[in-house]
Amino acid sequence: MRIVVRLDVMLARRKMRSKDLAERIGISETNLSLLKSGKVKGIRFATLERLCEALDCRPGDLLDVEPGPGSEEP
């Protein structure tokens, strides 16, 4: 199984640009882009909290789990 970042979906729902979100939560556009693409190995809880506050959502709205290769779905 793998964790998938659904930040792009939430940005679209909130009609917000990545640039505006990055500015609002105090991270670089580059780091936000890496997070959106799932190319990061971790995220600080403080950053997750700021994302949720800015997007008016919960962590589960931004993170999801997908079965990996060879995984059986329940």
ZAMARGU-4260 file (C-alpha; in steps of 0.2 Angstrom, whole numbers, plus 5000, padded with zeros to 4 digits):
<rodrens>
0) 5000/5000/5000 | 5005/5018/4997 | 5000/5035/5004 | 4994/5047/4990 | 4993/5066/4992
5) 4977/5073/4985 | 4982/5091/4987 | 4978/5095/4969 | 4960/5089/4971 | 4958/5101/4986
10) 4966/5115/4978 | 4953/5113/4963 | 4939/5112/4975 | 4944/5128/4984 | 4948/5136/4967
15) 4965/5141/4974 | 4981/5142/4965 | 4997/5134/4972 | 5006/5150/4972 | 4993/5158/4984
20) 4993/5143/4995 | 5011/5142/4996 | 5012/5160/5001 | 4998/5158/5014 | 5006/5144/5023
25) 5024/5150/5022 | 5032/5137/5011 | 5041/5139/4994 | 5031/5135/4978 | 5044/5122/4974
30) 5041/5112/4990 | 5022/5114/4988 | 5024/5107/4970 | 5035/5092/4977 | 5021/5089/4990
35) 5007/5089/4977 | 5017/5077/4965 | 5020/5065/4979 | 5038/5066/4978 | 5041/5069/4996
40) 5044/5055/5009 | 5037/5065/5024 | 5028/5080/5030 | 5029/5090/5046 | 5013/5090/5056
45) 5014/5109/5057 | 5014/5110/5038 | 5000/5098/5037 | 4990/5108/5050 | 4993/5125/5040
50) 4988/5116/5024 | 4972/5110/5033 | 4968/5127/5040 | 4971/5136/5024 | 4960/5124/5014
55) 4947/5122/5027 | 4949/5103/5027 | 4955/5088/5037 | 4971/5078/5035 | 4961/5064/5027
60) 4955/5075/5014 | 4973/5078/5008 | 4980/5060/5011 | 4973/5044/5005 | 4979/5026/5004
65) 4980/5016/4988 | 4985/4997/4987 | 5002/4994/4980 | 5007/4981/4967 | 5003/4964/4973
70) 4992/4970/4987 | 4975/4963/4990 | 4960/4974/4993 | 4949/4970/5008
</rodrens>
